[in-house]
Amino acid sequence: MAAEQMADGVVDPGRIPPARPLDSTDRAILRILRTDGRASIRSVAERVHVSRANAYARINRLVEDGVIRGFSARVNHERAGQAASAYITLKIVQNSWRTVREQLQALPGASHIALVSGDFDVLLLVHTPDNQALRELVLTRIQAIPEVLSTRTLLVFEETDLGPRPDRPAELA
């Protein structure tokens, strides 16, 4: 069964087939695309020593299998007008994860949402234009979600992007 791609190019997670094992060529392709998601098929093929048709088929299979979830740009949020970033921890009503996740996904500036273990249930990363917008987001949008029991906001003072780099060859090895 092939996975269904949605209009934005992302594979529908409800239709992903079981994962197939990755070989060294697949892992090499992933390293290249994590470093440069705009790499051409020709460039990828040359760098992993396969034909263009083989590289194309492998990339399509990685997308269909849900290994590659999409292609995106790494954004400098401050330069993009999102100067305030924060991690927000949430305690939520038991068994409400799916409902809460849907509501958090709709928030402006939500960048990453994770269900976690420990002293809180959810970790949310947001980017907003300024602290006032962050305050409004937390106090009027997040705390208004009925299943959210409490929040704690951790303001990000400085961040370093640990995106893929060629000097980290162990990634996906």
Rosetta constraint file for C-alpha pairs under 8 A:
AtomPair CA 1 CA 17 HARMONIC 6.45 0.50
AtomPair CA 2 CA 15 HARMONIC 7.70 0.50
AtomPair CA 2 CA 16 HARMONIC 7.37 0.50
AtomPair CA 2 CA 17 HARMONIC 6.81 0.50
AtomPair CA 2 CA 64 HARMONIC 6.38 0.50
AtomPair CA 2 CA 65 HARMONIC 7.77 0.50
AtomPair CA 3 CA 11 HARMONIC 6.50 0.50
AtomPair CA 3 CA 12 HARMONIC 6.93 0.50
AtomPair CA 3 CA 15 HARMONIC 5.13 0.50
AtomPair CA 3 CA 16 HARMONIC 4.96 0.50
AtomPair CA 3 CA 17 HARMONIC 6.47 0.50
AtomPair CA 3 CA 64 HARMONIC 5.11 0.50
AtomPair CA 3 CA 65 HARMONIC 6.61 0.50
AtomPair CA 3 CA 66 HARMONIC 7.69 0.50
AtomPair CA 4 CA 11 HARMONIC 5.80 0.50
AtomPair CA 4 CA 12 HARMONIC 5.74 0.50
AtomPair CA 4 CA 15 HARMONIC 6.25 0.50
AtomPair CA 4 CA 16 HARMONIC 7.67 0.50
AtomPair CA 4 CA 64 HARMONIC 7.42 0.50
AtomPair CA 5 CA 9 HARMONIC 5.74 0.50
AtomPair CA 5 CA 10 HARMONIC 5.67 0.50
AtomPair CA 5 CA 11 HARMONIC 4.36 0.50
AtomPair CA 5 CA 12 HARMONIC 5.95 0.50
AtomPair CA 5 CA 64 HARMONIC 7.68 0.50
AtomPair CA 6 CA 10 HARMONIC 5.49 0.50
AtomPair CA 6 CA 11 HARMONIC 5.93 0.50
AtomPair CA 6 CA 12 HARMONIC 6.29 0.50
AtomPair CA 9 CA 70 HARMONIC 6.34 0.50
AtomPair CA 10 CA 69 HARMONIC 5.70 0.50
AtomPair CA 10 CA 70 HARMONIC 5.28 0.50
AtomPair CA 11 CA 15 HARMONIC 7.81 0.50
AtomPair CA 11 CA 16 HARMONIC 7.41 0.50
AtomPair CA 11 CA 63 HARMONIC 7.10 0.50
AtomPair CA 11 CA 64 HARMONIC 6.84 0.50
AtomPair CA 11 CA 66 HARMONIC 6.24 0.50
AtomPair CA 11 CA 69 HARMONIC 6.30 0.50
AtomPair CA 11 CA 70 HARMONIC 7.69 0.50
AtomPair CA 12 CA 16 HARMONIC 6.86 0.50
AtomPair CA 13 CA 66 HARMONIC 7.34 0.50
AtomPair CA 16 CA 64 HARMONIC 7.20 0.50
AtomPair CA 16 CA 65 HARMONIC 5.85 0.50
AtomPair CA 16 CA 66 HARMONIC 6.02 0.50
AtomPair CA 17 CA 65 HARMONIC 5.98 0.50
AtomPair CA 17 CA 66 HARMONIC 7.99 0.50
AtomPair CA 18 CA 65 HARMONIC 7.33 0.50
AtomPair CA 19 CA 65 HARMONIC 6.23 0.50
AtomPair CA 19 CA 66 HARMONIC 7.95 0.50
AtomPair CA 19 CA 67 HARMONIC 7.92 0.50
AtomPair CA 20 CA 65 HARMONIC 7.58 0.50
AtomPair CA 22 CA 26 HARMONIC 5.58 0.50
AtomPair CA 22 CA 27 HARMONIC 6.49 0.50
AtomPair CA 23 CA 27 HARMONIC 6.36 0.50
AtomPair CA 24 CA 28 HARMONIC 6.09 0.50
AtomPair CA 24 CA 173 HARMONIC 7.54 0.50
AtomPair CA 25 CA 29 HARMONIC 6.17 0.50
AtomPair CA 25 CA 48 HARMONIC 6.41 0.50
AtomPair CA 26 CA 30 HARMONIC 6.26 0.50
AtomPair CA 26 CA 58 HARMONIC 7.00 0.50
AtomPair CA 27 CA 31 HARMONIC 6.23 0.50
AtomPair CA 27 CA 172 HARMONIC 5.80 0.50
AtomPair CA 27 CA 173 HARMONIC 6.40 0.50
AtomPair CA 28 CA 32 HARMONIC 6.33 0.50
AtomPair CA 28 CA 48 HARMONIC 6.60 0.50
AtomPair CA 28 CA 172 HARMONIC 7.96 0.50
AtomPair CA 28 CA 173 HARMONIC 8.00 0.50
AtomPair CA 29 CA 33 HARMONIC 6.20 0.50
AtomPair CA 29 CA 44 HARMONIC 6.64 0.50
AtomPair CA 29 CA 48 HARMONIC 6.95 0.50
AtomPair CA 29 CA 59 HARMONIC 7.70 0.50
AtomPair CA 30 CA 34 HARMONIC 5.93 0.50
AtomPair CA 30 CA 172 HARMONIC 7.48 0.50
AtomPair CA 31 CA 35 HARMONIC 6.29 0.50
AtomPair CA 31 CA 164 HARMONIC 7.61 0.50
AtomPair CA 31 CA 171 HARMONIC 7.05 0.50
AtomPair CA 31 CA 172 HARMONIC 6.85 0.50
AtomPair CA 32 CA 36 HARMONIC 6.01 0.50
AtomPair CA 32 CA 37 HARMONIC 7.57 0.50
AtomPair CA 32 CA 39 HARMONIC 7.57 0.50
AtomPair CA 32 CA 44 HARMONIC 7.05 0.50
AtomPair CA 33 CA 37 HARMONIC 4.43 0.50
AtomPair CA 33 CA 38 HARMONIC 7.28 0.50
AtomPair CA 33 CA 39 HARMONIC 6.60 0.50
AtomPair CA 34 CA 163 HARMONIC 7.90 0.50
AtomPair CA 34 CA 164 HARMONIC 5.87 0.50
AtomPair CA 35 CA 163 HARMONIC 7.60 0.50
AtomPair CA 35 CA 164 HARMONIC 5.19 0.50
AtomPair CA 35 CA 165 HARMONIC 6.05 0.50
AtomPair CA 35 CA 166 HARMONIC 7.21 0.50
AtomPair CA 37 CA 71 HARMONIC 6.13 0.50
AtomPair CA 37 CA 72 HARMONIC 7.16 0.50
AtomPair CA 37 CA 73 HARMONIC 7.91 0.50
AtomPair CA 39 CA 43 HARMONIC 6.27 0.50
AtomPair CA 39 CA 44 HARMONIC 6.52 0.50
AtomPair CA 40 CA 44 HARMONIC 6.22 0.50
AtomPair CA 41 CA 45 HARMONIC 5.98 0.50
AtomPair CA 41 CA 52 HARMONIC 6.15 0.50
AtomPair CA 41 CA 55 HARMONIC 6.46 0.50
AtomPair CA 41 CA 56 HARMONIC 6.27 0.50
AtomPair CA 42 CA 46 HARMONIC 6.16 0.50
AtomPair CA 42 CA 52 HARMONIC 5.60 0.50
AtomPair CA 43 CA 47 HARMONIC 6.15 0.50
AtomPair CA 44 CA 48 HARMONIC 6.24 0.50
AtomPair CA 44 CA 55 HARMONIC 6.85 0.50
AtomPair CA 45 CA 49 HARMONIC 5.75 0.50
AtomPair CA 45 CA 50 HARMONIC 5.05 0.50
AtomPair CA 45 CA 51 HARMONIC 5.68 0.50
AtomPair CA 45 CA 52 HARMONIC 5.25 0.50
AtomPair CA 45 CA 54 HARMONIC 7.61 0.50
AtomPair CA 45 CA 55 HARMONIC 5.31 0.50
AtomPair CA 46 CA 50 HARMONIC 6.48 0.50
AtomPair CA 46 CA 51 HARMONIC 7.50 0.50
AtomPair CA 46 CA 52 HARMONIC 7.91 0.50
AtomPair CA 50 CA 54 HARMONIC 6.15 0.50
AtomPair CA 50 CA 55 HARMONIC 6.41 0.50
AtomPair CA 51 CA 55 HARMONIC 6.25 0.50
AtomPair CA 52 CA 56 HARMONIC 6.00 0.50
AtomPair CA 53 CA 57 HARMONIC 6.10 0.50
AtomPair CA 54 CA 58 HARMONIC 6.08 0.50
AtomPair CA 55 CA 59 HARMONIC 6.12 0.50
AtomPair CA 56 CA 60 HARMONIC 6.16 0.50
AtomPair CA 57 CA 61 HARMONIC 6.10 0.50
AtomPair CA 58 CA 62 HARMONIC 6.14 0.50
AtomPair CA 59 CA 63 HARMONIC 6.25 0.50
AtomPair CA 60 CA 64 HARMONIC 6.04 0.50
AtomPair CA 61 CA 65 HARMONIC 5.87 0.50
AtomPair CA 62 CA 66 HARMONIC 6.24 0.50
AtomPair CA 62 CA 67 HARMONIC 5.10 0.50
AtomPair CA 62 CA 68 HARMONIC 5.57 0.50
AtomPair CA 63 CA 67 HARMONIC 5.92 0.50
AtomPair CA 63 CA 68 HARMONIC 4.73 0.50
AtomPair CA 63 CA 69 HARMONIC 6.44 0.50
AtomPair CA 63 CA 70 HARMONIC 7.46 0.50
AtomPair CA 64 CA 68 HARMONIC 7.97 0.50
AtomPair CA 75 CA 80 HARMONIC 7.40 0.50
AtomPair CA 76 CA 80 HARMONIC 6.25 0.50
AtomPair CA 77 CA 81 HARMONIC 6.41 0.50
AtomPair CA 77 CA 82 HARMONIC 4.95 0.50
AtomPair CA 77 CA 83 HARMONIC 6.44 0.50
AtomPair CA 77 CA 127 HARMONIC 7.05 0.50
AtomPair CA 78 CA 82 HARMONIC 4.90 0.50
AtomPair CA 78 CA 83 HARMONIC 4.24 0.50
AtomPair CA 78 CA 84 HARMONIC 7.47 0.50
AtomPair CA 79 CA 83 HARMONIC 7.49 0.50
AtomPair CA 81 CA 128 HARMONIC 7.89 0.50
AtomPair CA 81 CA 129 HARMONIC 5.57 0.50
AtomPair CA 82 CA 127 HARMONIC 5.51 0.50
AtomPair CA 82 CA 128 HARMONIC 4.73 0.50
AtomPair CA 82 CA 129 HARMONIC 4.09 0.50
AtomPair CA 82 CA 130 HARMONIC 6.87 0.50
AtomPair CA 83 CA 127 HARMONIC 7.18 0.50
AtomPair CA 83 CA 128 HARMONIC 6.40 0.50
AtomPair CA 83 CA 129 HARMONIC 5.24 0.50
AtomPair CA 83 CA 130 HARMONIC 5.71 0.50
AtomPair CA 84 CA 127 HARMONIC 5.73 0.50
AtomPair CA 84 CA 128 HARMONIC 5.16 0.50
AtomPair CA 84 CA 129 HARMONIC 5.89 0.50
AtomPair CA 84 CA 130 HARMONIC 4.93 0.50
AtomPair CA 84 CA 131 HARMONIC 5.88 0.50
AtomPair CA 84 CA 134 HARMONIC 7.09 0.50
AtomPair CA 84 CA 155 HARMONIC 7.67 0.50
AtomPair CA 84 CA 156 HARMONIC 7.38 0.50
AtomPair CA 85 CA 125 HARMONIC 7.32 0.50
AtomPair CA 85 CA 126 HARMONIC 5.64 0.50
AtomPair CA 85 CA 127 HARMONIC 4.38 0.50
AtomPair CA 85 CA 128 HARMONIC 6.25 0.50
AtomPair CA 85 CA 155 HARMONIC 6.25 0.50
AtomPair CA 85 CA 156 HARMONIC 5.36 0.50
AtomPair CA 85 CA 157 HARMONIC 7.93 0.50
AtomPair CA 86 CA 125 HARMONIC 5.84 0.50
AtomPair CA 86 CA 126 HARMONIC 5.54 0.50
AtomPair CA 86 CA 127 HARMONIC 6.69 0.50
AtomPair CA 86 CA 153 HARMONIC 6.49 0.50
AtomPair CA 86 CA 154 HARMONIC 5.38 0.50
AtomPair CA 86 CA 155 HARMONIC 4.38 0.50
AtomPair CA 86 CA 156 HARMONIC 5.10 0.50
AtomPair CA 87 CA 123 HARMONIC 6.66 0.50
AtomPair CA 87 CA 124 HARMONIC 5.51 0.50
AtomPair CA 87 CA 125 HARMONIC 4.53 0.50
AtomPair CA 87 CA 126 HARMONIC 6.49 0.50
AtomPair CA 87 CA 153 HARMONIC 5.98 0.50
AtomPair CA 87 CA 154 HARMONIC 5.07 0.50
AtomPair CA 87 CA 155 HARMONIC 6.54 0.50
AtomPair CA 87 CA 156 HARMONIC 7.20 0.50
AtomPair CA 88 CA 123 HARMONIC 5.84 0.50
AtomPair CA 88 CA 124 HARMONIC 5.03 0.50
AtomPair CA 88 CA 125 HARMONIC 6.33 0.50
AtomPair CA 88 CA 126 HARMONIC 7.70 0.50
AtomPair CA 88 CA 151 HARMONIC 6.58 0.50
AtomPair CA 88 CA 152 HARMONIC 5.60 0.50
AtomPair CA 88 CA 153 HARMONIC 4.45 0.50
AtomPair CA 88 CA 154 HARMONIC 6.02 0.50
AtomPair CA 89 CA 120 HARMONIC 6.26 0.50
AtomPair CA 89 CA 121 HARMONIC 7.32 0.50
AtomPair CA 89 CA 122 HARMONIC 5.67 0.50
AtomPair CA 89 CA 123 HARMONIC 4.75 0.50
AtomPair CA 89 CA 124 HARMONIC 6.32 0.50
AtomPair CA 89 CA 151 HARMONIC 5.44 0.50
AtomPair CA 89 CA 152 HARMONIC 5.13 0.50
AtomPair CA 89 CA 153 HARMONIC 6.45 0.50
AtomPair CA 90 CA 120 HARMONIC 5.81 0.50
AtomPair CA 90 CA 121 HARMONIC 5.87 0.50
AtomPair CA 90 CA 122 HARMONIC 5.02 0.50
AtomPair CA 90 CA 123 HARMONIC 6.52 0.50
AtomPair CA 90 CA 124 HARMONIC 7.88 0.50
AtomPair CA 90 CA 148 HARMONIC 6.62 0.50
AtomPair CA 90 CA 149 HARMONIC 7.29 0.50
AtomPair CA 90 CA 150 HARMONIC 5.70 0.50
AtomPair CA 90 CA 151 HARMONIC 4.50 0.50
AtomPair CA 90 CA 152 HARMONIC 6.66 0.50
AtomPair CA 91 CA 120 HARMONIC 4.99 0.50
AtomPair CA 91 CA 121 HARMONIC 5.10 0.50
AtomPair CA 91 CA 122 HARMONIC 6.62 0.50
AtomPair CA 91 CA 148 HARMONIC 6.05 0.50
AtomPair CA 91 CA 149 HARMONIC 5.35 0.50
AtomPair CA 91 CA 150 HARMONIC 5.23 0.50
AtomPair CA 91 CA 151 HARMONIC 6.44 0.50
AtomPair CA 92 CA 96 HARMONIC 6.88 0.50
AtomPair CA 92 CA 97 HARMONIC 7.53 0.50
AtomPair CA 92 CA 100 HARMONIC 7.94 0.50
AtomPair CA 92 CA 121 HARMONIC 6.38 0.50
AtomPair CA 92 CA 122 HARMONIC 7.64 0.50
AtomPair CA 92 CA 147 HARMONIC 5.47 0.50
AtomPair CA 92 CA 148 HARMONIC 4.48 0.50
AtomPair CA 92 CA 149 HARMONIC 5.15 0.50
AtomPair CA 92 CA 150 HARMONIC 7.19 0.50
AtomPair CA 93 CA 147 HARMONIC 5.16 0.50
AtomPair CA 93 CA 148 HARMONIC 6.49 0.50
AtomPair CA 93 CA 149 HARMONIC 6.61 0.50
AtomPair CA 96 CA 100 HARMONIC 6.09 0.50
AtomPair CA 96 CA 147 HARMONIC 6.58 0.50
AtomPair CA 97 CA 101 HARMONIC 5.85 0.50
AtomPair CA 97 CA 115 HARMONIC 7.52 0.50
AtomPair CA 98 CA 102 HARMONIC 6.29 0.50
AtomPair CA 99 CA 103 HARMONIC 6.59 0.50
AtomPair CA 100 CA 104 HARMONIC 6.13 0.50
AtomPair CA 100 CA 145 HARMONIC 7.53 0.50
AtomPair CA 100 CA 147 HARMONIC 6.77 0.50
AtomPair CA 100 CA 148 HARMONIC 7.64 0.50
AtomPair CA 101 CA 105 HARMONIC 6.06 0.50
AtomPair CA 101 CA 113 HARMONIC 7.44 0.50
AtomPair CA 102 CA 106 HARMONIC 6.70 0.50
AtomPair CA 103 CA 107 HARMONIC 6.95 0.50
AtomPair CA 103 CA 145 HARMONIC 7.75 0.50
AtomPair CA 104 CA 110 HARMONIC 7.03 0.50
AtomPair CA 104 CA 113 HARMONIC 7.72 0.50
AtomPair CA 104 CA 142 HARMONIC 7.52 0.50
AtomPair CA 105 CA 110 HARMONIC 6.44 0.50
AtomPair CA 105 CA 113 HARMONIC 7.81 0.50
AtomPair CA 106 CA 110 HARMONIC 7.71 0.50
AtomPair CA 107 CA 137 HARMONIC 7.98 0.50
AtomPair CA 107 CA 141 HARMONIC 7.81 0.50
AtomPair CA 108 CA 128 HARMONIC 7.86 0.50
AtomPair CA 109 CA 126 HARMONIC 5.10 0.50
AtomPair CA 109 CA 127 HARMONIC 4.79 0.50
AtomPair CA 109 CA 128 HARMONIC 5.76 0.50
AtomPair CA 110 CA 124 HARMONIC 7.12 0.50
AtomPair CA 110 CA 125 HARMONIC 6.03 0.50
AtomPair CA 110 CA 126 HARMONIC 4.43 0.50
AtomPair CA 110 CA 127 HARMONIC 6.59 0.50
AtomPair CA 111 CA 124 HARMONIC 7.49 0.50
AtomPair CA 111 CA 125 HARMONIC 5.40 0.50
AtomPair CA 111 CA 126 HARMONIC 5.41 0.50
AtomPair CA 111 CA 127 HARMONIC 7.05 0.50
AtomPair CA 112 CA 123 HARMONIC 7.94 0.50
AtomPair CA 112 CA 124 HARMONIC 5.69 0.50
AtomPair CA 112 CA 125 HARMONIC 5.05 0.50
AtomPair CA 112 CA 126 HARMONIC 7.28 0.50
AtomPair CA 113 CA 122 HARMONIC 7.04 0.50
AtomPair CA 113 CA 123 HARMONIC 5.83 0.50
AtomPair CA 113 CA 124 HARMONIC 4.60 0.50
AtomPair CA 113 CA 125 HARMONIC 6.56 0.50
AtomPair CA 114 CA 122 HARMONIC 5.60 0.50
AtomPair CA 114 CA 123 HARMONIC 5.23 0.50
AtomPair CA 114 CA 124 HARMONIC 6.55 0.50
AtomPair CA 115 CA 121 HARMONIC 5.81 0.50
AtomPair CA 115 CA 122 HARMONIC 4.66 0.50
AtomPair CA 115 CA 123 HARMONIC 6.58 0.50
AtomPair CA 116 CA 120 HARMONIC 7.25 0.50
AtomPair CA 116 CA 121 HARMONIC 5.30 0.50
AtomPair CA 116 CA 122 HARMONIC 5.66 0.50
AtomPair CA 116 CA 123 HARMONIC 6.88 0.50
AtomPair CA 117 CA 121 HARMONIC 6.06 0.50
AtomPair CA 127 CA 134 HARMONIC 7.86 0.50
AtomPair CA 128 CA 133 HARMONIC 6.02 0.50
AtomPair CA 128 CA 134 HARMONIC 5.78 0.50
AtomPair CA 129 CA 133 HARMONIC 6.38 0.50
AtomPair CA 129 CA 134 HARMONIC 7.78 0.50
AtomPair CA 130 CA 134 HARMONIC 6.38 0.50
AtomPair CA 131 CA 135 HARMONIC 6.00 0.50
AtomPair CA 132 CA 136 HARMONIC 6.25 0.50
AtomPair CA 133 CA 137 HARMONIC 6.09 0.50
AtomPair CA 134 CA 138 HARMONIC 6.24 0.50
AtomPair CA 135 CA 139 HARMONIC 5.95 0.50
AtomPair CA 136 CA 140 HARMONIC 5.39 0.50
AtomPair CA 136 CA 141 HARMONIC 7.07 0.50
AtomPair CA 137 CA 141 HARMONIC 5.10 0.50
AtomPair CA 137 CA 142 HARMONIC 6.32 0.50
AtomPair CA 138 CA 142 HARMONIC 4.97 0.50
AtomPair CA 138 CA 143 HARMONIC 6.11 0.50
AtomPair CA 139 CA 143 HARMONIC 5.46 0.50
AtomPair CA 139 CA 144 HARMONIC 7.38 0.50
AtomPair CA 140 CA 144 HARMONIC 5.86 0.50
AtomPair CA 141 CA 145 HARMONIC 6.88 0.50
AtomPair CA 142 CA 148 HARMONIC 7.41 0.50
AtomPair CA 143 CA 148 HARMONIC 6.29 0.50
AtomPair CA 143 CA 149 HARMONIC 7.86 0.50
AtomPair CA 143 CA 150 HARMONIC 7.28 0.50
AtomPair CA 143 CA 151 HARMONIC 7.33 0.50
AtomPair CA 144 CA 148 HARMONIC 7.65 0.50
AtomPair CA 164 CA 168 HARMONIC 7.31 0.50
AtomPair CA 164 CA 171 HARMONIC 7.87 0.50
AtomPair CA 165 CA 169 HARMONIC 7.99 0.50
AtomPair CA 169 CA 173 HARMONIC 7.38 0.50
